Amino acid sequence: MTIYPLVLQLGPVTLTGYGVMMMVSFVMAGWAIQLELRERGLNEDYAADIILAAVIGGLVGAKVWYVVVTRDWSALFRRGGFVWYGGFLGGVVAVLANGWRLRVPPRYTMEFTAAALAVGYALGRVGCFLVNDDYGIPTSLPWGMRFPRGLPPTTVANLEHMHVTFPPTANPLEVVAVHPTELYETTLMLLAFAWLWRARTHHHALGWRFGVYLVLAGTERFLIEFIRAKDDRFFGPLSLAQIASLGVVAVGVVVTARLWAPDRVAPGVSGHLAPRAAA
């Protein structure tokens, strides 16, 4: 199967599939947060505050991570060049800092963003697929996909730069089929979202779901990286993303364990999170 990038030309404006899906992912994440706030009778405006902080912090963090790892300072001024883990860390810092400014207890923010993070990531990976980026290693499976205009194209020569080995007689210009790892991740994180969404009536302490999200997201990314075409395997067979994934899982285990027991006294609702009628 051969796949080409999705590009929409609206007059002088060019929209890529990645840009469209990033917008969709933030909208759907915000909607999920808003629904949870509504269920609890809290101020729904906090959903927009979270998303705005996540967009700003996420874009800055994703770009800075990419520049630091690649040492390509010119990427600061290009449209491409973003790394999810950098965006995740930047977004977390920005969202928690904004919550502190609005006097919202951090554990409320953690609780409300767990499911939203999962669905946002899942939809964001659809965007990666639509621009033919972040694909996997070669495969002979029926659903293997060729990306002749990928970032970069899935040619033998490009994949060899990503630590994929081919026979000496292989044609460097041949476009080969690879694992659509973007779609694998979308499927897995949609399943994670479904579970986290159903678990919003859990009986653990407030914020427990965020720890579970970290474990699920870190495990998923760690496993997928084994079949990703990567050029950053600085730790033997492991990529930089896998090392970061192990750290995310470890933090998630700690958070989940610490918040396992139900709250005797839950954090009080105050500041911007309080219902408007009670403010």
Backbone bond lengths (Angstrom), bond angles and torsions (degrees), N, CA, C in turn:
res aa  C-N    CA-C-N  psi(-1)  N-CA   C-N-CA  omega(-1)  CA-C   N-CA-C  phi
1 M - - - 1.450 - - 1.535 109.42 -
2 T 1.321 116.60 130.74 1.459 121.36 -179.58 1.522 109.37 -108.51
3 I 1.333 116.47 129.01 1.463 122.36 -176.39 1.527 109.36 -121.23
4 Y 1.331 115.40 137.91 1.463 121.21 177.99 1.524 109.84 -116.03
5 P 1.332 117.60 155.03 1.473 120.65 -178.93 1.529 111.73 -63.71
6 L 1.327 114.95 148.79 1.462 121.30 175.34 1.525 108.57 -92.78
7 V 1.325 115.66 119.16 1.462 121.54 178.65 1.522 108.09 -131.46
8 L 1.332 116.06 128.28 1.458 121.86 179.09 1.520 109.03 -110.59
9 Q 1.322 116.55 124.35 1.463 121.38 179.15 1.517 108.75 -105.14
10 L 1.321 116.82 108.99 1.457 122.41 179.02 1.519 108.68 -111.24
11 G 1.341 115.27 86.72 1.451 119.40 -175.31 1.518 109.82 63.94
12 P 1.347 117.44 -125.87 1.468 120.10 179.73 1.526 113.44 -81.34
13 V 1.326 116.55 -4.11 1.468 121.13 -175.59 1.522 110.35 -99.58
14 T 1.319 115.76 130.67 1.465 121.45 176.99 1.523 109.32 -109.25
15 L 1.320 115.88 123.08 1.456 121.37 177.77 1.520 109.27 -112.72
16 T 1.319 116.56 130.41 1.462 120.70 175.33 1.519 109.42 -95.97
17 G 1.316 114.92 161.00 1.458 119.11 176.34 1.514 112.00 -59.43
18 Y 1.332 116.11 -33.17 1.465 119.84 179.05 1.521 110.83 -64.93
19 G 1.334 116.28 -46.15 1.457 119.32 -179.99 1.516 112.11 -62.05
20 V 1.334 116.24 -42.52 1.463 120.28 179.42 1.524 110.70 -61.93
21 M 1.335 116.94 -46.25 1.458 119.59 -177.30 1.522 112.30 -71.36
22 M 1.316 118.14 -28.33 1.458 119.30 174.42 1.520 110.16 -64.31
23 M 1.324 116.76 -41.93 1.466 119.91 176.46 1.526 110.61 -62.45
24 V 1.319 115.63 -44.41 1.467 120.20 179.32 1.524 110.74 -61.87
25 S 1.327 117.01 -41.72 1.467 120.34 -177.12 1.530 111.15 -64.40
26 F 1.331 117.55 -41.30 1.461 119.91 178.88 1.530 111.09 -68.79
27 V 1.340 116.76 -38.67 1.468 119.78 178.62 1.518 110.63 -63.69
28 M 1.330 117.58 -45.32 1.459 120.54 -178.35 1.527 111.38 -68.77
29 A 1.337 117.08 -37.57 1.466 119.67 176.60 1.519 110.14 -63.25
30 G 1.339 116.21 -43.31 1.465 119.63 178.38 1.511 112.28 -62.77
31 W 1.337 115.66 -38.01 1.464 119.83 179.18 1.525 110.63 -65.26
32 A 1.329 117.00 -41.67 1.462 120.35 178.91 1.537 110.74 -61.41
33 I 1.335 116.40 -42.40 1.472 120.16 178.51 1.522 110.05 -64.68
34 Q 1.321 116.26 -43.25 1.463 120.36 -179.38 1.525 111.71 -60.63
35 L 1.328 116.88 -41.06 1.467 120.12 179.13 1.527 111.18 -63.26
36 E 1.332 116.74 -39.95 1.471 119.40 179.01 1.524 110.85 -65.81
37 L 1.318 116.02 -42.30 1.470 119.64 178.44 1.526 110.31 -61.79
38 R 1.325 116.07 -40.76 1.469 120.07 179.99 1.522 110.68 -64.45
39 E 1.332 116.75 -41.83 1.464 120.58 179.45 1.523 111.68 -59.28
40 R 1.327 116.56 -34.66 1.463 121.11 -177.58 1.522 112.60 -92.55
41 G 1.332 117.31 1.61 1.453 120.73 178.94 1.516 113.39 70.28
42 L 1.343 117.00 29.02 1.463 121.52 -178.19 1.524 110.34 -103.36
43 N 1.302 116.26 172.30 1.459 122.25 -176.69 1.529 110.78 -67.51
44 E 1.335 116.40 111.65 1.462 121.10 -176.72 1.529 112.69 -68.85
45 D 1.321 117.77 -18.14 1.468 120.02 179.82 1.528 112.11 -62.72
46 Y 1.318 116.10 -20.81 1.466 118.64 -178.74 1.522 111.47 -64.96
47 A 1.344 118.11 -23.69 1.458 120.91 177.21 1.527 110.67 -61.82
48 A 1.331 116.80 -43.96 1.467 120.42 179.14 1.521 110.74 -65.82
49 D 1.335 117.46 -37.24 1.470 120.76 178.24 1.529 110.60 -62.62
50 I 1.330 116.77 -41.74 1.463 121.13 179.34 1.523 110.61 -63.34
51 I 1.333 116.42 -47.56 1.464 120.24 -176.45 1.516 111.21 -64.98
52 L 1.336 117.92 -42.71 1.464 120.45 179.61 1.525 110.71 -60.90
53 A 1.336 116.95 -44.73 1.464 120.53 178.91 1.524 110.47 -65.50
54 A 1.330 117.04 -38.93 1.465 120.80 -179.29 1.529 111.20 -65.93
55 V 1.341 117.06 -39.10 1.463 120.45 179.12 1.524 110.63 -62.82
56 I 1.327 115.85 -49.44 1.465 119.88 -177.35 1.527 110.91 -66.71
57 G 1.329 116.44 -52.31 1.463 119.89 -179.41 1.507 112.65 -64.81
58 G 1.350 117.01 -36.96 1.450 120.69 -179.18 1.517 112.57 -66.90
59 L 1.321 117.21 -44.86 1.462 120.14 179.70 1.526 111.54 -64.91
60 V 1.324 116.46 -42.68 1.468 119.48 179.33 1.525 110.58 -65.47
61 G 1.336 116.65 -46.30 1.459 120.24 -179.03 1.514 113.03 -64.17
62 A 1.350 117.11 -41.10 1.465 121.14 -179.27 1.520 110.93 -64.90
63 K 1.328 116.24 -40.13 1.464 119.74 -179.69 1.523 111.37 -70.75
64 V 1.335 117.23 -44.06 1.464 120.78 -178.82 1.519 110.84 -63.03
65 W 1.352 117.65 -42.28 1.468 121.22 178.71 1.523 110.15 -59.10
66 Y 1.324 117.02 -46.44 1.462 121.12 -179.09 1.528 110.79 -61.16
67 V 1.320 116.49 -45.27 1.470 120.72 -177.45 1.523 110.92 -65.15
68 V 1.331 116.77 -41.50 1.465 120.41 -179.20 1.528 110.71 -66.23
69 V 1.330 117.29 -42.69 1.466 120.72 -177.77 1.525 111.48 -70.00
70 T 1.337 117.15 -43.91 1.466 120.61 -176.05 1.525 113.12 -89.22
71 R 1.336 116.23 -16.79 1.474 122.07 -175.26 1.523 111.73 57.89
72 D 1.314 114.51 28.30 1.467 120.98 178.52 1.525 107.68 -100.41
73 W 1.322 116.94 87.11 1.464 121.05 -174.34 1.519 111.94 -68.12
74 S 1.320 117.87 -22.38 1.461 119.71 178.23 1.529 111.57 -66.70
75 A 1.360 116.70 -18.74 1.466 120.62 179.81 1.520 111.97 -65.76
76 L 1.338 117.16 -18.31 1.462 120.32 177.67 1.522 111.92 -59.53
77 F 1.322 116.19 -24.54 1.458 120.75 -174.25 1.521 112.37 -113.47
78 R 1.356 116.67 15.33 1.453 120.76 177.64 1.517 110.40 -111.53
79 R 1.335 115.31 157.37 1.472 119.95 -179.77 1.526 110.73 -66.27
80 G 1.329 117.95 -41.70 1.455 121.06 -178.30 1.517 112.10 -83.58
81 G 1.334 115.06 -174.40 1.462 119.88 177.67 1.505 113.62 89.50
82 F 1.336 116.79 63.76 1.462 121.97 177.84 1.526 108.61 -131.91
83 V 1.323 116.95 145.42 1.464 122.38 178.82 1.521 108.19 -124.35
84 W 1.355 115.11 131.13 1.461 118.45 -172.73 1.520 112.88 -60.94
85 Y 1.340 118.01 -44.03 1.459 118.61 -176.65 1.522 111.42 -63.18
86 G 1.329 117.38 -35.49 1.457 119.73 174.84 1.513 111.05 -64.02
87 G 1.342 115.43 -41.60 1.458 119.58 177.40 1.515 112.18 -64.65
88 F 1.334 116.00 -38.27 1.468 119.98 179.30 1.526 110.96 -63.54
89 L 1.326 116.68 -47.96 1.463 120.06 -179.56 1.527 111.24 -64.78
90 G 1.334 115.99 -44.17 1.457 119.03 178.25 1.515 111.71 -62.38
91 G 1.331 116.69 -40.55 1.453 120.29 178.88 1.521 112.62 -65.82
92 V 1.337 116.89 -42.13 1.466 120.58 179.15 1.527 110.67 -60.77
93 V 1.330 116.16 -46.94 1.466 120.01 -179.90 1.527 110.60 -60.80
94 A 1.341 116.09 -46.26 1.459 120.03 -177.81 1.526 111.95 -65.03
95 V 1.335 117.10 -42.77 1.468 120.57 -178.11 1.529 111.15 -67.05
96 L 1.335 117.09 -44.03 1.463 119.93 179.44 1.530 111.14 -67.45
97 A 1.333 116.51 -38.24 1.463 119.75 178.40 1.526 110.68 -65.11
98 N 1.318 116.08 -40.19 1.463 119.59 178.28 1.522 110.96 -68.27
99 G 1.331 116.54 -37.46 1.456 119.53 175.86 1.514 111.84 -63.05
100 W 1.338 117.01 -40.44 1.463 120.65 176.55 1.527 110.24 -61.74
101 R 1.341 117.04 -40.15 1.467 120.84 178.80 1.519 111.31 -62.83
102 L 1.337 115.72 -35.44 1.459 120.46 -178.30 1.531 112.27 -91.05
103 R 1.333 116.98 5.02 1.465 123.38 178.35 1.529 111.92 61.80
104 V 1.349 116.26 42.27 1.461 122.11 175.09 1.523 108.27 -101.84
105 P 1.330 119.37 125.23 1.472 121.36 178.59 1.533 110.87 -55.63
106 P 1.331 118.46 131.86 1.476 121.39 -175.68 1.519 113.82 -54.28
107 R 1.327 117.64 -34.30 1.468 118.48 -175.65 1.525 112.29 -69.90
108 Y 1.324 117.82 -25.76 1.466 119.52 173.05 1.528 109.34 -66.27
109 T 1.326 116.43 -45.42 1.458 120.70 179.06 1.526 110.40 -60.76
110 M 1.324 117.22 -43.44 1.459 120.94 178.27 1.525 111.17 -59.84
111 E 1.315 116.79 -44.12 1.465 121.37 -177.72 1.525 111.49 -63.69
112 F 1.322 116.72 -44.23 1.460 120.42 -173.71 1.531 113.46 -77.69
113 T 1.325 117.51 -20.26 1.468 119.07 -176.81 1.529 113.40 -95.16
114 A 1.324 118.59 -8.15 1.472 120.67 -174.53 1.529 111.96 -60.11
115 A 1.327 117.15 -57.97 1.464 120.07 -179.05 1.523 110.87 -67.40
116 A 1.324 116.61 -36.12 1.466 120.76 -179.05 1.527 111.60 -63.16
117 L 1.313 117.02 -38.88 1.465 120.55 177.72 1.529 111.09 -61.79
118 A 1.319 116.08 -40.25 1.467 119.88 -178.60 1.522 111.50 -64.95
119 V 1.337 117.25 -47.14 1.465 119.22 -178.33 1.526 110.47 -71.07
120 G 1.325 118.02 -34.94 1.456 120.25 177.33 1.516 111.97 -63.07
121 Y 1.319 116.50 -43.24 1.470 120.54 178.88 1.523 110.82 -64.94
122 A 1.339 116.15 -43.33 1.462 120.21 -178.90 1.526 111.19 -58.76
123 L 1.331 116.76 -45.40 1.460 120.61 -179.13 1.532 111.38 -72.07
124 G 1.328 116.64 -33.05 1.460 119.78 176.82 1.515 111.94 -62.57
125 R 1.335 117.14 -35.50 1.458 120.42 178.37 1.528 111.73 -68.46
126 V 1.320 117.34 -26.81 1.465 119.24 172.63 1.525 109.30 -62.00
127 G 1.339 115.98 -38.52 1.456 120.15 176.75 1.516 112.07 -61.80
128 C 1.327 116.80 -40.47 1.473 120.23 176.52 1.523 110.37 -60.68
129 F 1.328 116.38 -40.69 1.466 120.28 178.61 1.529 110.55 -64.00
130 L 1.323 117.77 -40.13 1.456 121.57 -176.26 1.525 112.94 -70.11
131 V 1.348 117.07 -19.93 1.467 118.92 173.56 1.530 110.97 -105.20
132 N 1.343 115.82 7.63 1.477 121.62 175.87 1.518 112.10 61.63
133 D 1.327 116.75 46.71 1.460 122.22 -179.17 1.528 108.93 -121.39
134 D 1.339 116.16 162.50 1.470 121.94 174.32 1.527 112.68 58.70
135 Y 1.311 116.60 41.54 1.451 121.33 179.89 1.531 110.86 -88.41
136 G 1.335 115.92 -178.91 1.457 120.19 -174.40 1.522 113.77 -103.17
137 I 1.307 114.18 -166.62 1.458 121.76 179.49 1.529 109.22 -81.20
138 P 1.348 117.98 166.34 1.474 120.49 -179.09 1.524 112.57 -57.98
139 T 1.328 114.93 147.36 1.455 121.14 178.97 1.524 109.40 -147.59
140 S 1.341 115.28 152.93 1.467 120.86 174.87 1.524 111.19 -104.85
141 L 1.326 117.06 8.38 1.453 120.76 179.69 1.531 110.39 -66.60
142 P 1.329 117.73 153.88 1.475 120.70 -175.26 1.529 113.69 -58.64
143 W 1.325 117.26 -28.88 1.463 119.68 -177.71 1.540 113.05 -94.31
144 G 1.327 116.84 11.54 1.459 119.49 174.58 1.529 110.69 -60.28
145 M 1.333 117.28 144.65 1.468 121.20 -174.61 1.517 111.45 -127.93
146 R 1.328 115.57 141.78 1.470 122.68 176.64 1.525 108.77 -100.84
147 F 1.313 116.12 134.81 1.459 121.64 179.31 1.537 109.15 -120.88
148 P 1.338 118.03 82.79 1.471 120.34 -177.01 1.528 113.34 -67.29
149 R 1.335 117.31 -18.67 1.467 121.03 177.69 1.525 110.43 -120.99
150 G 1.321 114.90 30.01 1.462 119.99 -178.33 1.512 112.65 -70.81
151 L 1.328 114.35 179.73 1.472 121.66 179.19 1.531 109.64 -114.07
152 P 1.330 118.12 82.20 1.467 128.67 -5.35 1.526 110.96 -86.49
153 P 1.345 117.73 175.46 1.469 120.37 176.19 1.528 111.26 -58.27
154 T 1.325 116.08 151.14 1.475 120.07 -177.12 1.527 110.80 -84.57
155 T 1.305 116.30 58.25 1.460 120.75 175.86 1.525 109.82 -87.59
156 V 1.302 115.94 161.71 1.462 121.54 177.41 1.524 110.30 -56.72
157 A 1.331 116.91 -44.77 1.464 120.71 -177.78 1.525 111.63 -61.90
158 N 1.336 117.36 -44.42 1.466 120.40 -179.14 1.525 111.83 -67.52
159 L 1.318 116.28 -39.95 1.461 119.67 -179.14 1.527 111.57 -69.70
160 E 1.314 117.77 -29.88 1.461 119.79 176.11 1.525 110.87 -64.29
161 H 1.321 117.08 -31.59 1.464 120.42 175.81 1.528 111.69 -69.94
162 M 1.339 116.07 -14.02 1.461 121.40 179.59 1.525 110.72 -106.10
163 H 1.312 115.75 29.59 1.469 122.58 174.45 1.521 113.68 66.89
164 V 1.339 117.58 26.46 1.464 121.80 173.67 1.530 107.83 -97.35
165 T 1.320 116.54 131.96 1.461 121.35 -177.13 1.527 111.12 -99.62
166 F 1.349 116.28 133.34 1.458 122.76 177.36 1.527 108.93 -124.36
167 P 1.330 117.56 160.32 1.481 120.19 174.10 1.536 110.29 -60.43
168 P 1.311 117.91 149.93 1.474 121.33 -179.63 1.521 113.41 -56.87
169 T 1.329 116.49 -25.32 1.466 120.03 -177.06 1.533 113.29 -86.95
170 A 1.331 116.79 -0.72 1.469 119.86 -177.20 1.526 110.67 -64.89
171 N 1.321 115.45 141.79 1.464 121.91 178.59 1.523 109.57 -76.53
172 P 1.331 119.47 119.04 1.473 121.18 -177.09 1.525 113.55 -59.79
173 L 1.331 117.21 -24.45 1.463 120.92 -176.62 1.529 113.28 -92.74
174 E 1.329 116.69 -4.89 1.463 119.60 -178.61 1.527 110.60 -67.14
175 V 1.333 115.78 133.63 1.461 121.55 176.08 1.522 108.34 -91.37
176 V 1.335 116.98 120.20 1.468 121.18 -174.18 1.525 110.69 -109.32
177 A 1.325 115.51 157.85 1.461 121.92 178.54 1.531 110.03 -79.73
178 V 1.316 116.12 139.32 1.462 121.57 -178.13 1.528 109.77 -130.57
179 H 1.326 114.95 166.74 1.466 120.35 174.31 1.529 110.01 -66.58
180 P 1.335 118.69 129.26 1.471 120.21 173.22 1.536 109.50 -79.96
181 T 1.327 115.42 71.35 1.460 119.73 -174.53 1.524 112.62 -62.24
182 E 1.326 116.88 -23.36 1.469 119.08 177.06 1.537 110.30 -60.45
183 L 1.336 115.16 -42.10 1.471 119.67 -179.36 1.524 111.54 -73.52
184 Y 1.327 117.07 -31.82 1.463 119.57 174.50 1.536 109.50 -60.08
185 E 1.334 114.82 -46.42 1.460 119.14 -178.35 1.521 111.43 -66.06
186 T 1.319 116.49 -39.07 1.465 119.69 177.32 1.525 110.68 -58.68
187 T 1.325 116.14 -45.98 1.467 120.14 -179.33 1.525 111.38 -62.72
188 L 1.318 116.70 -47.52 1.467 120.35 -177.43 1.525 111.73 -64.22
189 M 1.337 117.14 -41.19 1.461 118.71 -177.27 1.528 112.27 -77.99
190 L 1.319 118.27 -23.77 1.465 119.23 171.05 1.524 110.23 -68.05
191 L 1.335 116.79 -37.34 1.464 119.95 174.95 1.530 110.48 -64.32
192 A 1.339 115.95 -40.60 1.469 119.87 177.22 1.522 110.32 -63.03
193 F 1.330 116.59 -41.61 1.468 120.12 178.08 1.524 110.97 -60.93
194 A 1.345 116.55 -44.94 1.464 120.19 -179.04 1.523 110.45 -58.76
195 W 1.334 116.78 -41.83 1.469 119.82 -179.75 1.519 110.94 -68.79
196 L 1.322 117.32 -45.38 1.467 121.09 -178.85 1.524 111.05 -65.01
197 W 1.309 116.75 -34.72 1.462 119.77 179.12 1.529 110.69 -68.07
198 R 1.315 116.87 -42.18 1.469 120.43 177.87 1.525 111.61 -66.75
199 A 1.337 116.48 -26.85 1.473 121.02 -175.99 1.522 113.27 -86.07
200 R 1.346 118.82 9.75 1.462 118.67 -176.55 1.527 112.84 -70.85
201 T 1.338 117.98 -9.37 1.466 121.27 173.84 1.525 111.17 -102.49
202 H 1.325 116.71 25.39 1.463 120.78 -178.15 1.530 110.98 -62.86
203 H 1.346 115.47 165.52 1.461 120.70 -177.27 1.521 112.35 -108.95
204 H 1.320 116.62 17.53 1.464 120.01 176.22 1.526 109.51 -89.14
205 A 1.312 116.22 -179.79 1.461 120.10 180.00 1.529 110.63 -68.39
206 L 1.316 114.93 154.67 1.458 121.19 179.56 1.529 110.52 -59.08
207 G 1.325 116.59 131.39 1.458 121.53 -178.25 1.514 113.81 99.22
208 W 1.331 117.15 -6.99 1.466 121.67 -177.18 1.527 111.89 -59.96
209 R 1.319 116.90 -37.81 1.464 119.55 -178.14 1.524 112.55 -63.24
210 F 1.323 117.46 -28.79 1.461 119.49 178.86 1.527 110.21 -64.47
211 G 1.326 116.37 -40.13 1.461 119.97 176.14 1.512 111.55 -62.21
212 V 1.334 116.87 -41.02 1.459 120.64 178.17 1.524 110.07 -64.08
213 Y 1.332 116.27 -41.56 1.463 119.41 178.01 1.527 111.06 -58.35
214 L 1.319 116.99 -44.68 1.462 120.32 -179.51 1.528 111.10 -59.86
215 V 1.322 117.03 -41.77 1.470 120.66 179.14 1.528 110.40 -64.39
216 L 1.334 117.20 -46.85 1.460 120.99 -178.29 1.533 111.53 -65.59
217 A 1.329 116.40 -45.91 1.467 120.00 -177.20 1.523 111.00 -67.37
218 G 1.323 117.07 -42.65 1.455 120.13 179.98 1.517 112.27 -65.90
219 T 1.326 116.89 -40.44 1.465 120.71 179.20 1.521 110.86 -66.05
220 E 1.328 115.98 -44.56 1.466 120.10 179.64 1.518 111.17 -59.04
221 R 1.330 116.41 -47.37 1.469 119.24 -177.65 1.529 111.32 -67.82
222 F 1.323 117.55 -38.47 1.462 120.86 179.48 1.522 110.63 -59.88
223 L 1.325 117.47 -43.55 1.460 121.04 -177.51 1.529 111.94 -72.82
224 I 1.329 116.95 -41.80 1.460 120.56 -178.94 1.522 111.31 -62.78
225 E 1.337 116.63 -33.33 1.465 120.08 -177.26 1.527 112.79 -60.27
226 F 1.320 118.38 -23.19 1.460 120.50 179.61 1.526 111.45 -66.33
227 I 1.333 117.66 -25.89 1.463 119.57 179.48 1.526 111.33 -113.90
228 R 1.322 117.09 15.83 1.462 121.27 174.33 1.519 109.82 -88.11
229 A 1.312 117.52 143.80 1.465 122.33 172.32 1.520 106.43 -81.19
230 K 1.349 117.00 111.25 1.457 121.21 -173.20 1.523 110.90 -131.80
231 D 1.326 115.13 149.46 1.464 119.94 175.49 1.524 111.41 -115.06
232 D 1.336 116.59 15.18 1.478 119.61 -177.86 1.524 112.01 -119.97
233 R 1.314 118.32 36.52 1.464 121.09 178.42 1.526 108.85 -83.13
234 F 1.334 113.80 76.82 1.457 121.13 -176.23 1.530 112.53 -84.02
235 F 1.339 117.52 -8.13 1.463 121.67 -174.78 1.526 109.64 -121.98
236 G 1.337 116.04 60.67 1.457 120.04 -177.33 1.512 109.48 67.96
237 P 1.339 117.58 -125.79 1.465 119.65 179.69 1.518 113.35 -78.31
238 L 1.326 117.25 -7.19 1.462 120.85 -175.89 1.526 111.51 -95.70
239 S 1.342 115.21 143.53 1.457 121.01 177.13 1.528 109.51 -92.12
240 L 1.331 115.16 168.01 1.463 120.05 177.20 1.520 110.49 -60.25
241 A 1.343 116.52 -37.90 1.467 120.16 179.24 1.523 111.33 -63.08
242 Q 1.321 117.88 -34.34 1.463 119.87 179.12 1.526 111.51 -69.19
243 I 1.323 116.58 -37.81 1.460 119.40 176.43 1.524 109.49 -63.27
244 A 1.335 116.11 -43.77 1.462 119.94 177.21 1.527 110.63 -63.00
245 S 1.332 116.70 -37.35 1.471 120.80 179.53 1.522 111.44 -61.79
246 L 1.324 116.47 -41.23 1.468 119.78 178.49 1.522 110.77 -61.56
247 G 1.338 116.06 -38.89 1.458 119.87 176.98 1.514 111.54 -65.09
248 V 1.327 117.19 -41.18 1.464 121.72 179.06 1.528 110.67 -63.29
249 V 1.338 116.77 -44.06 1.460 120.49 178.66 1.529 110.74 -61.99
250 A 1.329 116.63 -42.47 1.466 120.49 -179.50 1.529 110.86 -61.68
251 V 1.321 116.56 -44.37 1.473 120.13 177.63 1.527 109.81 -63.10
252 G 1.338 116.16 -41.27 1.456 119.80 179.67 1.520 112.67 -62.35
253 V 1.319 116.85 -40.14 1.472 120.46 178.14 1.528 110.26 -62.82
254 V 1.325 116.97 -43.07 1.464 120.93 179.83 1.526 110.41 -63.47
255 V 1.342 117.14 -47.22 1.460 120.80 -179.39 1.526 110.59 -62.32
256 T 1.339 116.35 -44.93 1.463 120.20 -179.58 1.526 111.32 -61.75
257 A 1.318 117.03 -43.01 1.463 120.93 -179.47 1.532 111.44 -66.33
258 R 1.319 116.68 -42.54 1.470 120.52 -177.79 1.519 112.31 -68.22
259 L 1.330 116.76 -28.87 1.469 120.25 -176.73 1.529 111.92 -106.85
260 W 1.314 116.64 18.60 1.458 120.35 -178.26 1.529 111.69 -67.47
261 A 1.318 116.63 -45.57 1.469 120.16 -177.57 1.526 110.13 -74.52
262 P 1.339 117.51 142.15 1.465 120.32 179.07 1.529 111.33 -60.32
263 D 1.326 115.75 150.13 1.456 120.31 177.06 1.520 110.58 -68.15
264 R 1.317 115.80 132.45 1.469 118.84 169.14 1.527 109.35 -77.69
265 V 1.315 114.44 -40.09 1.461 120.34 175.55 1.524 106.76 -133.19
266 A 1.319 117.25 106.37 1.457 120.83 -178.56 1.521 110.02 -70.69
267 P 1.357 118.11 152.45 1.456 120.40 176.95 1.523 110.92 -56.49
268 G 1.293 117.15 136.19 1.456 120.94 -177.83 1.516 111.66 -68.94
269 V 1.320 115.47 148.73 1.463 121.06 176.17 1.518 107.93 -84.92
270 S 1.331 115.68 122.34 1.456 118.81 -176.82 1.515 109.57 -147.18
271 G 1.316 116.23 176.37 1.450 121.52 173.60 1.519 112.60 60.34
272 H 1.305 115.92 -141.54 1.461 123.21 -173.53 1.514 112.64 -65.08
273 L 1.333 117.99 -23.04 1.466 120.91 -175.85 1.517 112.19 -77.65
274 A 1.310 118.18 -21.26 1.462 121.39 -177.25 1.519 110.36 -61.50
275 P 1.332 116.63 144.38 1.491 119.44 178.03 1.522 110.16 -55.46
276 R 1.321 116.13 143.96 1.459 120.39 -176.95 1.527 111.64 -59.96
277 A 1.319 116.35 -35.96 1.458 119.60 -179.24 1.511 112.27 -64.06
278 A 1.371 115.80 -27.42 1.466 120.05 -178.12 1.513 112.67 -98.99
279 A 1.342 117.24 -5.12 1.447 121.28 -176.67 1.513 111.92 -73.90
